[in-house]
């Protein structure tokens, strides 16, 4: 069997999912580490180090995700597009609701980390819904 | 849109994975096209036509999808 389009093989054997998972875990650990350093009331230099600590991991994560997205075939690109098209308005709605609940003192939490979780979970749900149409 | 992809593939005794490899897409994409859940782009449709050496209109026909991969 000849393979006129060898990129398909390369795409399927890509290590991207593992890279994404490893970098996401590393970014999460860096984020937690950064929070812990901030809690110790460090000096200026250490504080700035804590602030930028997660950024290299997040930048690497974005680069790996972008590369993986370019290797997707057309149906999976469509699924990603539909998932993101659903995620943006749904996350916005949920975050507006979160803000309203905060203003009304029903939700006392005041942590940006909750919005990261809301966006991630919304994306996962929207991806599941989009993918279900094609499987 | 309906298509004869499953029939053409069966005539050549190719699996979905074989066809996917030849077209540079995933096996899931081939399955979705065959079952009428996904309509391929024009470049992919032309690639399919070239692979099966048939005019594109003999593989893909207009009309509501049967959603079971069978040509009406």
N, CA and C atoms of all chains as a GROMACS GRO file, in nm:
protein
  621
    1UNK      N    1   0.085  -0.120   0.000
    1UNK     CA    2   0.000   0.000   0.000
    1UNK      C    3   0.088   0.124   0.000
    2UNK      N    4   0.068   0.210  -0.097
    2UNK     CA    5   0.144   0.336  -0.100
    2UNK      C    6   0.067   0.442  -0.022
    3UNK      N    7   0.138   0.540   0.027
    3UNK     CA    8   0.074   0.646   0.105
    3UNK      C    9   0.096   0.779   0.036
    4UNK      N   10   0.002   0.818  -0.052
    4UNK     CA   11   0.022   0.943  -0.124
    4UNK      C   12   0.016   1.065  -0.033
    5UNK      N   13  -0.044   1.050   0.084
    5UNK     CA   14  -0.057   1.164   0.175
    5UNK      C   15   0.001   1.124   0.312
    6UNK      N   16   0.132   1.121   0.324
    6UNK     CA   17   0.194   1.071   0.447
    6UNK      C   18   0.163   1.156   0.570
    7UNK      N   19   0.115   1.279   0.549
    7UNK     CA   20   0.084   1.364   0.666
    7UNK      C   21  -0.024   1.301   0.752
    8UNK      N   22  -0.110   1.220   0.691
    8UNK     CA   23  -0.216   1.156   0.768
    8UNK      C   24  -0.158   1.065   0.874
    9UNK      N   25  -0.053   0.992   0.836
    9UNK     CA   26   0.012   0.903   0.932
    9UNK      C   27   0.077   0.984   1.043
   10UNK      N   28   0.147   1.089   1.001
   10UNK     CA   29   0.216   1.173   1.099
   10UNK      C   30   0.116   1.232   1.198
   11UNK      N   31   0.000   1.272   1.145
   11UNK     CA   32  -0.104   1.333   1.228
   11UNK      C   33  -0.153   1.234   1.332
   12UNK      N   34  -0.178   1.110   1.288
   12UNK     CA   35  -0.234   1.012   1.380
   12UNK      C   36  -0.134   0.970   1.487
   13UNK      N   37  -0.004   0.972   1.449
   13UNK     CA   38   0.097   0.928   1.544
   13UNK      C   39   0.153   1.044   1.625
   14UNK      N   40   0.091   1.161   1.612
   14UNK     CA   41   0.140   1.280   1.680
   14UNK      C   42   0.141   1.262   1.831
   15UNK      N   43   0.241   1.324   1.894
   15UNK     CA   44   0.251   1.318   2.041
   15UNK      C   45   0.178   1.436   2.104
   16UNK      N   46   0.104   1.513   2.022
   16UNK     CA   47   0.041   1.636   2.070
   16UNK      C   48  -0.048   1.616   2.192
   17UNK      N   49  -0.136   1.514   2.194
   17UNK     CA   50  -0.223   1.501   2.312
   17UNK      C   51  -0.145   1.487   2.442
   18UNK      N   52  -0.034   1.412   2.437
   18UNK     CA   53   0.047   1.394   2.559
   18UNK      C   54   0.116   1.523   2.596
   19UNK      N   55   0.169   1.595   2.494
   19UNK     CA   56   0.235   1.722   2.522
   19UNK      C   57   0.137   1.820   2.585
   20UNK      N   58   0.014   1.822   2.532
   20UNK     CA   59  -0.087   1.914   2.584
   20UNK      C   60  -0.118   1.879   2.730
   21UNK      N   61  -0.135   1.749   2.756
   21UNK     CA   62  -0.168   1.706   2.892
   21UNK      C   63  -0.055   1.740   2.990
   22UNK      N   64   0.068   1.708   2.950
   22UNK     CA   65   0.184   1.735   3.037
   22UNK      C   66   0.198   1.884   3.064
   23UNK      N   67   0.185   1.966   2.958
   23UNK     CA   68   0.199   2.110   2.975
   23UNK      C   69   0.084   2.169   3.057
   24UNK      N   70  -0.037   2.114   3.041
   24UNK     CA   71  -0.151   2.163   3.118
   24UNK      C   72  -0.130   2.133   3.267
   25UNK      N   73  -0.079   2.013   3.296
   25UNK     CA   74  -0.051   1.978   3.436
   25UNK      C   75   0.060   2.068   3.491
   26UNK      N   76   0.165   2.088   3.410
   26UNK     CA   77   0.276   2.174   3.454
   26UNK      C   78   0.227   2.317   3.480
   27UNK      N   79   0.142   2.367   3.391
   27UNK     CA   80   0.088   2.503   3.408
   27UNK      C   81   0.003   2.511   3.535
   28UNK      N   82  -0.074   2.406   3.560
   28UNK     CA   83  -0.157   2.402   3.681
   28UNK      C   84  -0.071   2.403   3.807
   29UNK      N   85   0.037   2.322   3.805
   29UNK     CA   86   0.128   2.316   3.921
   29UNK      C   87   0.197   2.453   3.940
   30UNK      N   88   0.239   2.513   3.826
   30UNK     CA   89   0.304   2.645   3.835
   30UNK      C   90   0.207   2.750   3.891
   31UNK      N   91   0.082   2.739   3.852
   31UNK     CA   92  -0.021   2.833   3.901
   31UNK      C   93  -0.038   2.817   4.053
   32UNK      N   94  -0.047   2.692   4.097
   32UNK     CA   95  -0.063   2.667   4.242
   32UNK      C   96   0.062   2.715   4.318
   33UNK      N   97   0.181   2.683   4.261
   33UNK     CA   98   0.306   2.728   4.323
   33UNK      C   99   0.313   2.878   4.334
   34UNK      N  100   0.268   2.943   4.226
   34UNK     CA  101   0.267   3.090   4.224
   34UNK      C  102   0.177   3.146   4.334
   35UNK      N  103   0.061   3.085   4.350
   35UNK     CA  104  -0.032   3.130   4.456
   35UNK      C  105   0.029   3.111   4.596
   36UNK      N  106   0.096   2.995   4.612
   36UNK     CA  107   0.157   2.967   4.744
   36UNK      C  108   0.266   3.068   4.776
   37UNK      N  109   0.347   3.102   4.674
   37UNK     CA  110   0.454   3.202   4.696
   37UNK      C  111   0.392   3.337   4.733
   38UNK      N  112   0.285   3.374   4.664
   38UNK     CA  113   0.220   3.503   4.690
   38UNK      C  114   0.166   3.511   4.833
   39UNK      N  115   0.120   3.395   4.884
   39UNK     CA  116   0.062   3.393   5.019
   39UNK      C  117   0.167   3.419   5.127
   40UNK      N  118   0.297   3.395   5.092
   40UNK     CA  119   0.401   3.413   5.193
   40UNK      C  120   0.446   3.559   5.204
   41UNK      N  121   0.376   3.648   5.135
   41UNK     CA  122   0.411   3.792   5.134
   41UNK      C  123   0.559   3.812   5.102
   42UNK      N  124   0.601   3.771   4.981
   42UNK     CA  125   0.743   3.778   4.945
   42UNK      C  126   0.786   3.922   4.911
   43UNK      N  127   0.917   3.940   4.894
   43UNK     CA  128   0.968   4.070   4.849
   43UNK      C  129   0.933   4.093   4.703
   44UNK      N  130   0.968   4.213   4.654
   44UNK     CA  131   0.929   4.252   4.518
   44UNK      C  132   0.977   4.154   4.410
   45UNK      N  133   1.105   4.116   4.420
   45UNK     CA  134   1.164   4.029   4.317
   45UNK      C  135   1.092   3.894   4.312
   46UNK      N  136   1.071   3.835   4.428
   46UNK     CA  137   1.005   3.704   4.435
   46UNK      C  138   0.858   3.715   4.395
   47UNK      N  139   0.797   3.829   4.430
   47UNK     CA  140   0.656   3.851   4.392
   47UNK      C  141   0.641   3.852   4.240
   48UNK      N  142   0.732   3.924   4.172
   48UNK     CA  143   0.726   3.929   4.026
   48UNK      C  144   0.754   3.792   3.964
   49UNK      N  145   0.845   3.720   4.028
   49UNK     CA  146   0.875   3.585   3.980
   49UNK      C  147   0.748   3.498   3.992
   50UNK      N  148   0.678   3.513   4.104
   50UNK     CA  149   0.555   3.437   4.126
   50UNK      C  150   0.448   3.475   4.023
   51UNK      N  151   0.443   3.605   3.992
   51UNK     CA  152   0.342   3.652   3.895
   51UNK      C  153   0.364   3.589   3.757
   52UNK      N  154   0.491   3.587   3.714
   52UNK     CA  155   0.517   3.538   3.577
   52UNK      C  156   0.546   3.388   3.570
   53UNK      N  157   0.550   3.322   3.686
   53UNK     CA  158   0.585   3.179   3.689
   53UNK      C  159   0.501   3.092   3.594
   54UNK      N  160   0.367   3.106   3.593
   54UNK     CA  161   0.287   3.016   3.505
   54UNK      C  162   0.294   3.055   3.356
   55UNK      N  163   0.336   3.180   3.326
   55UNK     CA  164   0.327   3.228   3.188
   55UNK      C  165   0.406   3.145   3.085
   56UNK      N  166   0.532   3.106   3.111
   56UNK     CA  167   0.603   3.024   3.012
   56UNK      C  168   0.532   2.892   2.982
   57UNK      N  169   0.475   2.831   3.086
   57UNK     CA  170   0.404   2.704   3.065
   57UNK      C  171   0.278   2.726   2.981
   58UNK      N  172   0.208   2.836   3.012
   58UNK     CA  173   0.085   2.866   2.935
   58UNK      C  174   0.119   2.901   2.790
   59UNK      N  175   0.230   2.974   2.770
   59UNK     CA  176   0.271   3.010   2.633
   59UNK      C  177   0.307   2.883   2.555
   60UNK      N  178   0.379   2.791   2.621
   60UNK     CA  179   0.416   2.664   2.556
   60UNK      C  180   0.289   2.583   2.524
   61UNK      N  181   0.194   2.587   2.617
   61UNK     CA  182   0.068   2.515   2.597
   61UNK      C  183  -0.007   2.569   2.474
   62UNK      N  184  -0.010   2.702   2.462
   62UNK     CA  185  -0.077   2.764   2.347
   62UNK      C  186  -0.007   2.724   2.217
   63UNK      N  187   0.127   2.722   2.219
   63UNK     CA  188   0.203   2.685   2.099
   63UNK      C  189   0.175   2.541   2.058
   64UNK      N  190   0.172   2.451   2.157
   64UNK     CA  191   0.147   2.309   2.126
   64UNK      C  192   0.004   2.290   2.076
   65UNK      N  193  -0.092   2.360   2.137
   65UNK     CA  194  -0.232   2.347   2.093
   65UNK      C  195  -0.247   2.400   1.951
   66UNK      N  196  -0.180   2.514   1.921
   66UNK     CA  197  -0.188   2.570   1.785
   66UNK      C  198  -0.133   2.473   1.682
   67UNK      N  199  -0.018   2.411   1.718
   67UNK     CA  200   0.043   2.315   1.624
   67UNK      C  201  -0.049   2.195   1.605
   68UNK      N  202  -0.108   2.147   1.714
   68UNK     CA  203  -0.198   2.031   1.705
   68UNK      C  204  -0.320   2.067   1.620
   69UNK      N  205  -0.371   2.189   1.635
   69UNK     CA  206  -0.489   2.231   1.558
   69UNK      C  207  -0.460   2.233   1.408
   70UNK      N  208  -0.336   2.271   1.373
   70UNK     CA  209  -0.300   2.274   1.230
   70UNK      C  210  -0.293   2.133   1.171
   71UNK      N  211  -0.268   2.034   1.256
   71UNK     CA  212  -0.259   1.895   1.207
   71UNK      C  213  -0.393   1.824   1.201
   72UNK      N  214  -0.499   1.890   1.250
   72UNK     CA  215  -0.630   1.824   1.248
   72UNK      C  216  -0.683   1.814   1.106
   73UNK      N  217  -0.762   1.711   1.079
   73UNK     CA  218  -0.823   1.705   0.947
   73UNK      C  219  -0.949   1.793   0.947
   74UNK      N  220  -1.011   1.806   0.829
   74UNK     CA  221  -1.116   1.908   0.816
   74UNK      C  222  -1.236   1.885   0.906
   75UNK      N  223  -1.274   1.759   0.932
   75UNK     CA  224  -1.390   1.736   1.018
   75UNK      C  225  -1.361   1.777   1.163
   76UNK      N  226  -1.240   1.744   1.209
   76UNK     CA  227  -1.204   1.780   1.346
   76UNK      C  228  -1.187   1.931   1.362
   77UNK      N  229  -1.143   1.998   1.254
   77UNK     CA  230  -1.139   2.145   1.258
   77UNK      C  231  -1.280   2.200   1.271
   78UNK      N  232  -1.374   2.142   1.199
   78UNK     CA  233  -1.513   2.184   1.208
   78UNK      C  234  -1.566   2.164   1.349
   79UNK      N  235  -1.534   2.048   1.407
   79UNK     CA  236  -1.579   2.019   1.544
   79UNK      C  237  -1.522   2.123   1.641
   80UNK      N  238  -1.392   2.153   1.626
   80UNK     CA  239  -1.330   2.253   1.714
   80UNK      C  240  -1.396   2.389   1.696
   81UNK      N  241  -1.424   2.424   1.571
   81UNK     CA  242  -1.487   2.553   1.544
   81UNK      C  243  -1.625   2.560   1.610
   82UNK      N  244  -1.702   2.455   1.594
   82UNK     CA  245  -1.836   2.454   1.653
   82UNK      C  246  -1.829   2.456   1.806
   83UNK      N  247  -1.732   2.383   1.860
   83UNK     CA  248  -1.715   2.380   2.007
   83UNK      C  249  -1.680   2.520   2.058
   84UNK      N  250  -1.587   2.588   1.988
   84UNK     CA  251  -1.546   2.721   2.034
   84UNK      C  252  -1.658   2.823   2.013
   85UNK      N  253  -1.732   2.808   1.904
   85UNK     CA  254  -1.844   2.900   1.878
   85UNK      C  255  -1.951   2.887   1.986
   86UNK      N  256  -1.962   2.768   2.044
   86UNK     CA  257  -2.057   2.748   2.155
   86UNK      C  258  -1.996   2.794   2.288
   87UNK      N  259  -1.864   2.768   2.301
   87UNK     CA  260  -1.797   2.797   2.428
   87UNK      C  261  -1.795   2.946   2.461
   88UNK      N  262  -1.766   3.030   2.361
   88UNK     CA  263  -1.751   3.174   2.388
   88UNK      C  264  -1.878   3.235   2.447
   89UNK      N  265  -1.993   3.223   2.380
   89UNK     CA  266  -2.113   3.284   2.440
   89UNK      C  267  -2.158   3.217   2.570
   90UNK      N  268  -2.140   3.084   2.577
   90UNK     CA  269  -2.184   3.013   2.699
   90UNK      C  270  -2.099   3.055   2.819
   91UNK      N  271  -1.965   3.063   2.798
   91UNK     CA  272  -1.877   3.107   2.907
   91UNK      C  273  -1.911   3.250   2.947
   92UNK      N  274  -1.934   3.335   2.848
   92UNK     CA  275  -1.967   3.475   2.878
   92UNK      C  276  -2.093   3.481   2.964
   93UNK      N  277  -2.192   3.404   2.925
   93UNK     CA  278  -2.318   3.402   3.002
   93UNK      C  279  -2.296   3.356   3.145
   94UNK      N  280  -2.218   3.248   3.160
   94UNK     CA  281  -2.193   3.194   3.294
   94UNK      C  282  -2.112   3.292   3.379
   95UNK      N  283  -2.014   3.360   3.314
   95UNK     CA  284  -1.932   3.454   3.391
   95UNK      C  285  -2.010   3.579   3.428
   96UNK      N  286  -2.102   3.621   3.342
   96UNK     CA  287  -2.189   3.735   3.377
   96UNK      C  288  -2.277   3.695   3.496
   97UNK      N  289  -2.329   3.573   3.491
   97UNK     CA  290  -2.412   3.524   3.602
   97UNK      C  291  -2.330   3.519   3.731
   98UNK      N  292  -2.204   3.472   3.718
   98UNK     CA  293  -2.113   3.467   3.834
   98UNK      C  294  -2.093   3.608   3.892
   99UNK      N  295  -2.069   3.703   3.803
   99UNK     CA  296  -2.051   3.842   3.847
   99UNK      C  297  -2.174   3.896   3.916
  100UNK      N  298  -2.290   3.864   3.861
  100UNK     CA  299  -2.415   3.911   3.921
  100UNK      C  300  -2.435   3.852   4.061
  101UNK      N  301  -2.401   3.723   4.074
  101UNK     CA  302  -2.415   3.658   4.205
  101UNK      C  303  -2.318   3.717   4.307
  102UNK      N  304  -2.199   3.755   4.258
  102UNK     CA  305  -2.101   3.821   4.346
  102UNK      C  306  -2.154   3.957   4.393
  103UNK      N  307  -2.207   4.033   4.297
  103UNK     CA  308  -2.259   4.167   4.330
  103UNK      C  309  -2.371   4.158   4.432
  104UNK      N  310  -2.450   4.051   4.420
  104UNK     CA  311  -2.564   4.033   4.510
  104UNK      C  312  -2.522   3.968   4.642
  105UNK      N  313  -2.390   3.947   4.657
  105UNK     CA  314  -2.335   3.884   4.779
  105UNK      C  315  -2.390   3.743   4.804
  106UNK      N  316  -2.433   3.679   4.698
  106UNK     CA  317  -2.479   3.540   4.713
  106UNK      C  318  -2.358   3.448   4.702
  107UNK      N  319  -2.264   3.485   4.614
  107UNK     CA  320  -2.138   3.411   4.600
  107UNK      C  321  -2.025   3.498   4.653
  108UNK      N  322  -1.973   3.470   4.768
  108UNK     CA  323  -1.869   3.556   4.824
  108UNK      C  324  -1.732   3.537   4.758
  109UNK      N  325  -1.716   3.429   4.679
  109UNK     CA  326  -1.586   3.401   4.618
  109UNK      C  327  -1.544   3.514   4.525
  110UNK      N  328  -1.417   3.549   4.533
  110UNK     CA  329  -1.367   3.653   4.444
  110UNK      C  330  -1.232   3.608   4.391
  111UNK      N  331  -1.235   3.507   4.306
  111UNK     CA  332  -1.112   3.447   4.259
  111UNK      C  333  -1.122   3.420   4.109
  112UNK      N  334  -1.027   3.476   4.035
  112UNK     CA  335  -1.026   3.457   3.890
  112UNK      C  336  -1.013   3.310   3.852
  113UNK      N  337  -0.955   3.230   3.941
  113UNK     CA  338  -0.934   3.088   3.911
  113UNK      C  339  -1.066   3.018   3.880
  114UNK      N  340  -1.174   3.066   3.940
  114UNK     CA  341  -1.304   3.004   3.914
  114UNK      C  342  -1.343   3.024   3.766
  115UNK      N  343  -1.310   3.141   3.711
  115UNK     CA  344  -1.344   3.165   3.570
  115UNK      C  345  -1.265   3.072   3.478
  116UNK      N  346  -1.138   3.040   3.516
  116UNK     CA  347  -1.062   2.945   3.434
  116UNK      C  348  -1.133   2.810   3.432
  117UNK      N  349  -1.179   2.769   3.550
  117UNK     CA  350  -1.249   2.640   3.560
  117UNK      C  351  -1.378   2.643   3.480
  118UNK      N  352  -1.452   2.755   3.488
  118UNK     CA  353  -1.579   2.766   3.414
  118UNK      C  354  -1.554   2.755   3.264
  119UNK      N  355  -1.453   2.827   3.216
  119UNK     CA  356  -1.424   2.826   3.071
  119UNK      C  357  -1.379   2.685   3.028
  120UNK      N  358  -1.294   2.621   3.108
  120UNK     CA  359  -1.244   2.486   3.072
  120UNK      C  360  -1.358   2.386   3.068
  121UNK      N  361  -1.442   2.388   3.171
  121UNK     CA  362  -1.553   2.292   3.175
  121UNK      C  363  -1.656   2.320   3.065
  122UNK      N  364  -1.679   2.448   3.037
  122UNK     CA  365  -1.772   2.483   2.929
  122UNK      C  366  -1.718   2.433   2.796
  123UNK      N  367  -1.586   2.453   2.773
  123UNK     CA  368  -1.526   2.405   2.648
  123UNK      C  369  -1.540   2.253   2.636
  124UNK      N  370  -1.512   2.181   2.745
  124UNK     CA  371  -1.521   2.034   2.742
  124UNK      C  372  -1.664   1.991   2.707
  125UNK      N  373  -1.762   2.057   2.768
  125UNK     CA  374  -1.903   2.022   2.740
  125UNK      C  375  -1.939   2.054   2.596
  126UNK      N  376  -1.895   2.172   2.549
  126UNK     CA  377  -1.929   2.214   2.412
  126UNK      C  378  -1.861   2.124   2.310
  127UNK      N  379  -1.737   2.080   2.339
  127UNK     CA  380  -1.668   1.989   2.248
  127UNK      C  381  -1.744   1.857   2.238
  128UNK      N  382  -1.789   1.808   2.354
  128UNK     CA  383  -1.865   1.683   2.356
  128UNK      C  384  -1.991   1.697   2.271
  129UNK      N  385  -2.062   1.808   2.287
  129UNK     CA  386  -2.185   1.830   2.209
  129UNK      C  387  -2.156   1.840   2.060
  130UNK      N  388  -2.049   1.912   2.024
  130UNK     CA  389  -2.015   1.929   1.882
  130UNK      C  390  -1.972   1.796   1.821
  131UNK      N  391  -1.890   1.721   1.894
  131UNK     CA  392  -1.838   1.594   1.842
  131UNK      C  393  -1.950   1.491   1.824
  132UNK      N  394  -2.050   1.499   1.911
  132UNK     CA  395  -2.159   1.400   1.906
  132UNK      C  396  -2.234   1.404   1.774
  133UNK      N  397  -2.238   1.522   1.711
  133UNK     CA  398  -2.309   1.535   1.583
  133UNK      C  399  -2.245   1.454   1.472
  134UNK      N  400  -2.114   1.431   1.485
  134UNK     CA  401  -2.042   1.367   1.375
  134UNK      C  402  -2.001   1.222   1.404
  135UNK      N  403  -2.037   1.171   1.521
  135UNK     CA  404  -1.996   1.034   1.554
  135UNK      C  405  -2.116   0.943   1.570
  136UNK      N  406  -2.663   1.560   0.141
  136UNK     CA  407  -2.587   1.506   0.027
  136UNK      C  408  -2.566   1.355   0.049
  137UNK      N  409  -2.582   1.279  -0.059
  137UNK     CA  410  -2.561   1.134  -0.052
  137UNK      C  411  -2.431   1.099  -0.125
  138UNK      N  412  -2.377   0.984  -0.092
  138UNK     CA  413  -2.254   0.944  -0.161
  138UNK      C  414  -2.243   0.792  -0.172
  139UNK      N  415  -2.155   0.749  -0.262
  139UNK     CA  416  -2.132   0.606  -0.286
  139UNK      C  417  -1.999   0.559  -0.231
  140UNK      N  418  -1.951   0.633  -0.134
  140UNK     CA  419  -1.817   0.605  -0.083
  140UNK      C  420  -1.803   0.463  -0.028
  141UNK      N  421  -1.904   0.421   0.046
  141UNK     CA  422  -1.897   0.289   0.108
  141UNK      C  423  -1.891   0.179   0.001
  142UNK      N  424  -1.973   0.196  -0.104
  142UNK     CA  425  -1.977   0.097  -0.213
  142UNK      C  426  -1.843   0.094  -0.286
  143UNK      N  427  -1.792   0.212  -0.319
  143UNK     CA  428  -1.665   0.221  -0.392
  143UNK      C  429  -1.550   0.162  -0.309
  144UNK      N  430  -1.556   0.189  -0.182
  144UNK     CA  431  -1.452   0.136  -0.092
  144UNK      C  432  -1.461  -0.017  -0.084
  145UNK      N  433  -1.585  -0.066  -0.074
  145UNK     CA  434  -1.606  -0.212  -0.064
  145UNK      C  435  -1.560  -0.282  -0.192
  146UNK      N  436  -1.583  -0.217  -0.308
  146UNK     CA  437  -1.541  -0.275  -0.436
  146UNK      C  438  -1.389  -0.298  -0.439
  147UNK      N  439  -1.318  -0.211  -0.371
  147UNK     CA  440  -1.170  -0.223  -0.370
  147UNK      C  441  -1.119  -0.298  -0.248
  148UNK      N  442  -1.214  -0.340  -0.166
  148UNK     CA  443  -1.179  -0.417  -0.046
  148UNK      C  444  -1.088  -0.336   0.049
  149UNK      N  445  -1.118  -0.208   0.057
  149UNK     CA  446  -1.041  -0.122   0.147
  149UNK      C  447  -1.119  -0.104   0.276
  150UNK      N  448  -1.046  -0.096   0.386
  150UNK     CA  449  -1.111  -0.062   0.513
  150UNK      C  450  -1.124   0.091   0.520
  151UNK      N  451  -1.201   0.136   0.618
  151UNK     CA  452  -1.212   0.282   0.636
  151UNK      C  453  -1.075   0.341   0.666
  152UNK      N  454  -0.995   0.266   0.742
  152UNK     CA  455  -0.860   0.315   0.777
  152UNK      C  456  -0.772   0.326   0.653
  153UNK      N  457  -0.785   0.227   0.561
  153UNK     CA  458  -0.707   0.233   0.436
  153UNK      C  459  -0.742   0.358   0.357
  154UNK      N  460  -0.873   0.380   0.343
  154UNK     CA  461  -0.917   0.496   0.265
  154UNK      C  462  -0.874   0.627   0.333
  155UNK      N  463  -0.886   0.629   0.465
  155UNK     CA  464  -0.847   0.749   0.540
  155UNK      C  465  -0.700   0.782   0.516
  156UNK      N  466  -0.618   0.676   0.516
  156UNK     CA  467  -0.475   0.695   0.496
  156UNK      C  468  -0.447   0.752   0.356
  157UNK      N  469  -0.518   0.698   0.258
  157UNK     CA  470  -0.498   0.744   0.120
  157UNK      C  471  -0.542   0.889   0.101
  158UNK      N  472  -0.643   0.930   0.179
  158UNK     CA  473  -0.697   1.065   0.162
  158UNK      C  474  -0.635   1.166   0.258
  159UNK      N  475  -0.561   1.118   0.355
  159UNK     CA  476  -0.497   1.210   0.450
  159UNK      C  477  -0.594   1.266   0.552
  160UNK      N  478  -0.694   1.186   0.588
  160UNK     CA  479  -0.788   1.228   0.692
  160UNK      C  480  -0.799   1.115   0.795
  161UNK      N  481  -0.876   1.139   0.900
  161UNK     CA  482  -0.891   1.036   1.003
  161UNK      C  483  -0.998   0.934   0.961
  162UNK      N  484  -0.991   0.816   1.022
  162UNK     CA  485  -1.091   0.712   0.995
  162UNK      C  486  -1.230   0.759   1.035
  163UNK      N  487  -1.235   0.837   1.144
  163UNK     CA  488  -1.365   0.889   1.190
  163UNK      C  489  -1.429   0.980   1.086
  164UNK      N  490  -1.345   1.053   1.014
  164UNK     CA  491  -1.398   1.142   0.909
  164UNK      C  492  -1.460   1.060   0.797
  165UNK      N  493  -1.392   0.952   0.757
  165UNK     CA  494  -1.446   0.863   0.653
  165UNK      C  495  -1.579   0.804   0.700
  166UNK      N  496  -1.584   0.761   0.823
  166UNK     CA  497  -1.708   0.704   0.877
  166UNK      C  498  -1.820   0.807   0.876
  167UNK      N  499  -1.789   0.930   0.916
  167UNK     CA  500  -1.891   1.036   0.920
  167UNK      C  501  -1.941   1.070   0.779
  168UNK      N  502  -1.850   1.066   0.680
  168UNK     CA  503  -1.892   1.093   0.541
  168UNK      C  504  -1.983   0.979   0.492
  169UNK      N  505  -1.941   0.856   0.517
  169UNK     CA  506  -2.019   0.741   0.471
  169UNK      C  507  -2.159   0.736   0.532
  170UNK      N  508  -2.168   0.776   0.657
  170UNK     CA  509  -2.299   0.769   0.725
  170UNK      C  510  -2.380   0.897   0.706
  171UNK      N  511  -2.326   0.990   0.627
  171UNK     CA  512  -2.401   1.112   0.596
  171UNK      C  513  -2.403   1.214   0.709
  172UNK      N  514  -2.316   1.196   0.808
  172UNK     CA  515  -2.313   1.292   0.918
  172UNK      C  516  -2.224   1.412   0.886
  173UNK      N  517  -2.137   1.395   0.790
  173UNK     CA  518  -2.046   1.505   0.755
  173UNK      C  519  -2.032   1.512   0.603
  174UNK      N  520  -2.048   1.632   0.550
  174UNK     CA  521  -2.027   1.654   0.406
  174UNK      C  522  -1.885   1.705   0.386
  175UNK      N  523  -1.807   1.637   0.301
  175UNK     CA  524  -1.667   1.680   0.285
  175UNK      C  525  -1.658   1.814   0.213
  176UNK      N  526  -1.544   1.879   0.233
  176UNK     CA  527  -1.519   2.005   0.161
  176UNK      C  528  -1.500   1.973   0.013
  177UNK      N  529  -1.503   2.076  -0.069
  177UNK     CA  530  -1.484   2.055  -0.213
  177UNK      C  531  -1.346   1.996  -0.244
  178UNK      N  532  -1.237   2.048  -0.182
  178UNK     CA  533  -1.106   1.986  -0.209
  178UNK      C  534  -1.102   1.838  -0.173
  179UNK      N  535  -1.163   1.800  -0.061
  179UNK     CA  536  -1.162   1.658  -0.022
  179UNK      C  537  -1.248   1.576  -0.117
  180UNK      N  538  -1.361   1.633  -0.159
  180UNK     CA  539  -1.448   1.561  -0.254
  180UNK      C  540  -1.374   1.537  -0.385
  181UNK      N  541  -1.297   1.636  -0.430
  181UNK     CA  542  -1.220   1.619  -0.554
  181UNK      C  543  -1.109   1.514  -0.534
  182UNK      N  544  -1.050   1.515  -0.416
  182UNK     CA  545  -0.945   1.417  -0.386
  182UNK      C  546  -1.004   1.275  -0.391
  183UNK      N  547  -1.126   1.261  -0.337
  183UNK     CA  548  -1.194   1.131  -0.339
  183UNK      C  549  -1.223   1.090  -0.484
  184UNK      N  550  -1.271   1.187  -0.562
  184UNK     CA  551  -1.303   1.157  -0.703
  184UNK      C  552  -1.177   1.114  -0.778
  185UNK      N  553  -1.066   1.182  -0.752
  185UNK     CA  554  -0.939   1.146  -0.819
  185UNK      C  555  -0.895   1.006  -0.778
  186UNK      N  556  -0.910   0.977  -0.649
  186UNK     CA  557  -0.866   0.846  -0.598
  186UNK      C  558  -0.946   0.733  -0.662
  187UNK      N  559  -1.077   0.753  -0.677
  187UNK     CA  560  -1.161   0.649  -0.736
  187UNK      C  561  -1.173   0.663  -0.889
  188UNK      N  562  -1.101   0.759  -0.946
  188UNK     CA  563  -1.103   0.789  -1.090
  188UNK      C  564  -1.245   0.791  -1.147
  189UNK      N  565  -1.328   0.867  -1.078
  189UNK     CA  566  -1.467   0.884  -1.124
  189UNK      C  567  -1.503   1.031  -1.116
  190UNK      N  568  -1.597   1.076  -1.199
  190UNK     CA  569  -1.642   1.215  -1.186
  190UNK      C  570  -1.705   1.237  -1.048
  191UNK      N  571  -1.688   1.354  -0.997
  191UNK     CA  572  -1.734   1.384  -0.862
  191UNK      C  573  -1.886   1.362  -0.848
  192UNK      N  574  -1.960   1.392  -0.956
  192UNK     CA  575  -2.106   1.380  -0.949
  192UNK      C  576  -2.154   1.234  -0.950
  193UNK      N  577  -2.061   1.143  -0.983
  193UNK     CA  578  -2.099   1.001  -0.975
  193UNK      C  579  -2.076   0.944  -0.835
  194UNK      N  580  -2.005   1.020  -0.755
  194UNK     CA  581  -1.981   0.977  -0.616
  194UNK      C  582  -2.074   1.050  -0.520
  195UNK      N  583  -2.088   1.179  -0.542
  195UNK     CA  584  -2.173   1.260  -0.454
  195UNK      C  585  -2.295   1.309  -0.532
  196UNK      N  586  -2.410   1.294  -0.470
  196UNK     CA  587  -2.533   1.344  -0.534
  196UNK      C  588  -2.608   1.434  -0.436
  197UNK      N  589  -2.677   1.530  -0.493
  197UNK     CA  590  -2.751   1.624  -0.411
  197UNK      C  591  -2.875   1.556  -0.351
  198UNK      N  592  -2.923   1.613  -0.246
  198UNK     CA  593  -3.045   1.559  -0.184
  198UNK      C  594  -3.025   1.535  -0.036
  199UNK      N  595  -3.138   1.515   0.034
  199UNK     CA  596  -3.127   1.493   0.179
  199UNK      C  597  -3.050   1.365   0.209
  200UNK      N  598  -2.964   1.374   0.306
  200UNK     CA  599  -2.882   1.259   0.343
  200UNK      C  600  -2.968   1.147   0.400
  201UNK      N  601  -2.932   1.022   0.362
  201UNK     CA  602  -3.006   0.907   0.415
  201UNK      C  603  -2.958   0.869   0.555
  202UNK      N  604  -2.842   0.923   0.594
  202UNK     CA  605  -2.784   0.903   0.728
  202UNK      C  606  -2.753   0.757   0.760
  203UNK      N  607  -2.751   0.672   0.658
  203UNK     CA  608  -2.712   0.533   0.688
  203UNK      C  609  -2.603   0.485   0.592
  204UNK      N  610  -2.558   0.577   0.509
  204UNK     CA  611  -2.449   0.542   0.420
  204UNK      C  612  -2.492   0.472   0.293
  205UNK      N  613  -2.622   0.445   0.279
  205UNK     CA  614  -2.671   0.375   0.158
  205UNK      C  615  -2.716   0.479   0.056
  206UNK      N  616  -2.677   0.454  -0.067
  206UNK     CA  617  -2.720   0.543  -0.173
  206UNK      C  618  -2.866   0.514  -0.206
  207UNK      N  619  -2.952   0.619  -0.221
  207UNK     CA  620  -3.095   0.594  -0.246
  207UNK      C  621  -3.120   0.536  -0.383
   0.00000   0.00000   0.00000
